[in-house]
Amino acid sequence: MSNLHFIGGEKGGVGKSLVSRVLAQYMIDHERPFLGFDTDKSHGSLLRFYSDFTSPTVIDQYESLDRIIESGIEEPERRILVDLAAQTHQFLVQWIEDSGLLDLSGDLGLSLNYWHVMDSGQDSVDLLRQLLDQFGERLKLTIVLNQVRGDRFDILDASGQLDRAKGLGARAITIPRLQDSTMQKIDGHSLSFWAAMNNADKSNTGLGLLERQRIKVWLKKAYSNIEPLDI
């Protein structure tokens, strides 16, 4: 069976691409073959940081999205990782519904997984509510509490939507916080997380010894949260 992972959240700035990059590095480090698809037309992060594994995808063209499914069928040993740009959810949902994909996936040997990346704001909670209203338990859902974009999720806790999601079979994980200045250096130098941890030339990365060590600790914590999901 091929596992397809759509990394979304609809709202810009919640960290969808960050989570996609963490998952890409996780698969590399755990020797799990994967193919990446990036839907961001202007500044695709997965293409930028993991170009050897990633192809561009046009989200509002069915033929382009169909290619994602075909890739999963043709190479079932590879995970499929799709980084969804902001404001693309409606196109994805329309394609899923028009294609009857949720009903067809079992026959095709595909496991469809949607990762809903959240920051600590009300908009992310509202989007989760809409997602649950739309799909219920028909779609495998992983809720990602991204502490890089805020480490208090009081609004989510008070809303009851997290408990509702878990009652429908959703899973929830946390991506821990990494110091802002360190993340800015990683992004500013277009470093994969592997390069950020292992390139000791500070003139090329801007990262000192202890910063590189903190990245290792941060990624290890993120991995420990992902591991139980068996992706």
WOCOR-V599780 format. One record per pair of residues at least 12 apart in sequence whose C-alpha atoms are under 7 Angstrom apart, sorted by the first residue. I is the first residue (numbers start at 1). J is the second residue. D is the distance in whole Angstrom. If there is no record, write none. Layout:
BEGIN
i=I j=J d=D
i=I j=J d=D
END
This chain:
BEGIN
i=1 j=76 d=6
i=1 j=109 d=5
i=1 j=110 d=6
i=1 j=111 d=7
i=2 j=72 d=6
i=2 j=73 d=7
i=2 j=76 d=4
i=2 j=77 d=6
i=2 j=78 d=7
i=2 j=79 d=6
i=2 j=109 d=6
i=2 j=110 d=5
i=2 j=111 d=6
i=3 j=79 d=5
i=3 j=80 d=6
i=3 j=110 d=6
i=3 j=111 d=5
i=3 j=112 d=6
i=4 j=79 d=6
i=4 j=80 d=5
i=4 j=81 d=6
i=4 j=111 d=6
i=4 j=112 d=5
i=4 j=113 d=6
i=5 j=80 d=6
i=5 j=81 d=5
i=5 j=82 d=6
i=5 j=112 d=6
i=5 j=113 d=5
i=5 j=114 d=6
i=6 j=81 d=6
i=6 j=82 d=5
i=6 j=83 d=6
i=6 j=84 d=7
i=6 j=113 d=6
i=6 j=114 d=5
i=6 j=115 d=6
i=7 j=20 d=6
i=7 j=82 d=6
i=7 j=83 d=5
i=7 j=84 d=6
i=7 j=114 d=6
i=7 j=115 d=5
i=7 j=116 d=7
i=8 j=83 d=7
i=8 j=84 d=5
i=8 j=115 d=6
i=8 j=116 d=5
i=8 j=117 d=6
i=9 j=116 d=5
i=9 j=117 d=5
i=9 j=118 d=7
i=10 j=86 d=5
i=10 j=87 d=5
i=10 j=88 d=7
i=10 j=89 d=6
i=11 j=86 d=5
i=11 j=87 d=7
i=12 j=86 d=5
i=14 j=117 d=6
i=14 j=118 d=6
i=14 j=119 d=5
i=14 j=149 d=6
i=15 j=117 d=7
i=15 j=146 d=7
i=16 j=83 d=7
i=16 j=117 d=6
i=17 j=45 d=6
i=17 j=46 d=7
i=17 j=83 d=6
i=20 j=46 d=7
i=20 j=83 d=6
i=21 j=46 d=6
i=25 j=193 d=7
i=26 j=223 d=7
i=33 j=78 d=5
i=33 j=79 d=6
i=34 j=78 d=4
i=34 j=79 d=4
i=34 j=80 d=6
i=35 j=53 d=6
i=35 j=54 d=6
i=35 j=78 d=7
i=35 j=79 d=6
i=35 j=80 d=5
i=35 j=81 d=6
i=36 j=53 d=6
i=36 j=54 d=4
i=36 j=55 d=6
i=36 j=80 d=6
i=36 j=81 d=5
i=36 j=82 d=6
i=37 j=54 d=5
i=37 j=55 d=5
i=37 j=56 d=6
i=37 j=57 d=6
i=37 j=81 d=6
i=37 j=82 d=5
i=37 j=83 d=6
i=38 j=54 d=7
i=38 j=55 d=6
i=38 j=56 d=5
i=38 j=57 d=6
i=38 j=82 d=6
i=38 j=83 d=5
i=38 j=84 d=7
i=39 j=56 d=6
i=39 j=57 d=5
i=39 j=58 d=6
i=39 j=59 d=6
i=39 j=83 d=6
i=39 j=84 d=5
i=39 j=85 d=6
i=40 j=84 d=7
i=40 j=85 d=5
i=46 j=83 d=7
i=49 j=190 d=6
i=49 j=191 d=6
i=49 j=192 d=5
i=50 j=192 d=7
i=59 j=88 d=7
i=59 j=91 d=7
i=60 j=91 d=6
i=62 j=95 d=7
i=112 j=139 d=7
i=112 j=140 d=6
i=113 j=139 d=7
i=113 j=140 d=5
i=113 j=141 d=6
i=114 j=140 d=6
i=114 j=141 d=5
i=114 j=142 d=6
i=115 j=141 d=6
i=115 j=142 d=5
i=115 j=143 d=6
i=115 j=144 d=7
i=116 j=142 d=6
i=116 j=143 d=5
i=116 j=144 d=6
i=117 j=143 d=6
i=117 j=144 d=5
i=117 j=145 d=6
i=117 j=146 d=7
i=118 j=144 d=6
i=118 j=145 d=5
i=118 j=146 d=6
i=119 j=145 d=6
i=119 j=146 d=6
i=119 j=149 d=5
i=119 j=150 d=6
i=120 j=150 d=5
i=120 j=151 d=7
i=120 j=152 d=6
i=120 j=153 d=5
i=121 j=155 d=7
i=122 j=155 d=6
i=125 j=156 d=6
i=129 j=161 d=6
i=132 j=165 d=7
i=136 j=168 d=7
i=137 j=168 d=5
i=137 j=169 d=6
i=140 j=170 d=7
i=141 j=170 d=5
i=141 j=171 d=6
i=142 j=170 d=6
i=142 j=171 d=5
i=142 j=172 d=5
i=143 j=171 d=6
i=143 j=172 d=5
i=143 j=173 d=6
i=144 j=172 d=6
i=144 j=173 d=5
i=144 j=174 d=6
i=144 j=175 d=7
i=145 j=173 d=6
i=145 j=174 d=5
i=145 j=175 d=6
i=146 j=174 d=6
i=146 j=175 d=5
i=146 j=176 d=7
i=147 j=175 d=6
i=147 j=176 d=5
i=147 j=177 d=5
i=148 j=176 d=6
i=148 j=177 d=4
i=148 j=178 d=6
i=173 j=225 d=6
i=174 j=225 d=7
i=175 j=222 d=5
i=176 j=218 d=7
i=176 j=222 d=6
i=178 j=218 d=7
i=182 j=211 d=7
i=185 j=205 d=7
i=185 j=206 d=6
i=189 j=205 d=6
i=196 j=212 d=6
i=197 j=212 d=5
i=197 j=213 d=7
i=197 j=215 d=6
i=197 j=216 d=6
END
